[in-house]
Amino acid sequence: MTGLNGDFIPPAKPVIGEAEIEAAVRVLRSGLVVQGPEVAAFEEEFGELVSGRRCVAVNSGTSALQLTLMALGFGPGDEIIVPSFSFAASANAVRLVGAEPVFVDIEPGSFCVDPEAVAAAVTPRTVAIMPVHLYGHPAAMDKIMAIAERHGLAVVEDAAQAHGASLHGKPVGAFGTAGCFSFYPTKNMHSLEGGMITTGDAGLARTLRLLRNQGMEKRYANEIVGANMRMTDVAAAIGRVQLRQLPDWTAQRQANAKFLDSKITGMVTPPVADGAVHVYHQYTVRVRGDRDAAQKRLTELGIGNAVYYPTPIHRLIPYLTQDGTPGPWDLPETERAAAEVVSLPVHPSLSQADLERIADGANLAGGAR
Ligand SMILES: *Cc1c(COP(=O)(O)O)cnc(C)c1O
């Protein structure tokens, strides 16, 4: 697709460079392809991103969430507090272990869970809080951890979009009982498919290692019932190459966002909370006028754009009540965000000319009718 002013600017651009290809080929030639030395090295190196916590690699971000909830022993009868304004994987992980998601609203400024809503949603059946660091902005972890401590709840951070984000100097994935990252190709770094669980709890780390591998530490000496959620060494080798580039890519995303912030006046640019370091997995603006018209205009101008997420999770089919209507959730900021947001390209492959076109396009589209 070509826009009026030149080539189409894609909304995301996963990198598979020569170094990634060489790493994959090296592993394939070695013959050690599943959960071997590359996975161990990737786990060790990823720890630096989360204040030295233990890391357990798995085959996806969804597996990371599901395995963590399994390892913590959550299941039927348990309630887990999650934002409805997220990717369905957050709530799917809860349902996959048989627990019930309790949906809470977001703070309009950060698009992340509102701690007051979290506190109000705690019941005697609540076992955990799952904040999502949406778009790469850290959730209000200081307040969320205080609520969790007050009620004795686990905290499972969905950090799938937030590699390297931090709040008051502490990285996401280093706050909760566990943090869960995704390495899907469109994320800030990838391993084709993959995920990482981070935790400060050695016992939990061991349980996670058992659960991802049929309950075995020693081959055929199965200790518990487990799944197969192993990462391949090919994926880990690619992930290691990407991890080395992550700091530069993050800085580029932040510089791109800063430029867009300074130029875009026709739409509401993404705010950043006090003490938060945003890593801009998405650069998400709010459209004040007609969003459909704005998106149409952006596309005509050759500017990739997408809505994450047009339907809040509580309105998706699997989360409706038996009569096919949404549950009794009162989530006005979630509904408003779902109706207003659009994400613009912010990935590190953008040129200065691309950035200028995106800003000009956003200003034009912001007034589109
Ligand atoms: C991508 C994503 C996931 C799931 O990660 P996968 O690796 O695709 O399984 C979970 N939560 C959020 C918020 C995500 O963006």
The ligand as an ORCA input file, in Angstrom:
! r2SCAN-3c Opt
* xyz 0 1
  C       1.229     -9.945     23.738
  C       0.532     -9.894     25.045
  C       0.331    -11.046     25.814
  C       0.600    -12.429     25.311
  O       1.859    -12.668     24.844
  P       2.079    -13.802     23.720
  O       3.550    -13.964     23.670
  O       1.494    -13.292     22.453
  O       1.386    -15.039     24.196
  C      -0.229    -10.906     27.073
  N      -0.603     -9.703     27.539
  C      -0.446     -8.580     26.827
  C      -0.852     -7.274     27.427
  C       0.107     -8.635     25.550
  O       0.243     -7.508     24.836
*
